[in-house]
């Protein structure tokens, strides 16, 4: 016994290598599970963000009788009107316990001038999906020439956007038909009609959603991290997803393309443009979650729609001069979920 204690037998090199190999295999098996657990937690946080936005929208509608406006005309510094005042998320701040932020915004002035710069540059964690890259720390500090009167305008960004519907229009020709009335989403440009100052359309009311609130989505993910760092949009990570903006492609998007159709914005540029404002990439809902994206519906629920959800073929459609030629394409399940008054019948197991 004394000899055994004095001369203990150590590991051989082969035994050590076998142990290391076993540990490596265990780590390789465990790592995906850890990553999946982390992604599940991030996705749950994203669901919570969208649910809060949906509930805030319901409270807004209960208070004002309509849903928030999208892009719209507001009062200009010279006393006239100007395109684009604040978007739906800034209007909702009063219902997400950010009343002081809402009250600090001066709606009697242009949105993008220096007195409102503090609001534009204020970051809200509710607007950031945890899976959406570095959006939580992304802030444009502002530079001369940003604002409509030449002032620097700081800006933070949003991972979410409102539903414009499948077919998107932007403005009416003077004396022309009110094409804006053909849009079927929840948000639209509430602009001038026929040159006389009248609004082109009214904000959406709850009664306008005849397809049922549980079958019409309100907001969806609009991932900022998919913006390219090379190609046509190199370095332009600050130009879209402005959280205060209601402009098309900032905090409103379309169901024309199915979710996650473009991996980068350069992929969107490879196709002809299908929208009167905003590009293919910025007008498409997308997320950094594998397999699909989260969407908040008008009844306050949040559902995960797969990237493979039934959709029409967008490339078969032609767009020119503000007119869409569908070439026989009918709404898929995804497009039907984005219409408030399309009359489609959608079963719960269809998506």
Secondary structure, 3 states (H helix, E strand, C coil): CHHHHHCCCCCCHHHHHHHHHHHHHHHHHHHHHHHHHHHHHHHHHHHHHHHHHHHHHHHHHHHHCCCCCCCEEEECCCCCEEECCECHHHHHHHHCCCHHHHHHCCCCCCCCCHHHHHHHCCCCHHHCCCCCCCHHHCCECCCCCCCCCCCCCCECECCEEEECCCCCCCCCCCCCCCHHHHCCCCCCCECEECCCCEECCCCCCHHHCCCCHHHCEEEEEECCCCCCCCHHHCCCCCCCCECCECCECCCEEECCCCCCCCCCHHHHHCCCCCCCCCCCCCCECECCCCCEEEEEECCCCEEEEECCCCCCCHHHCEEECCEEECCCCCCCHHHHHHCCCCCCCCCHHHC
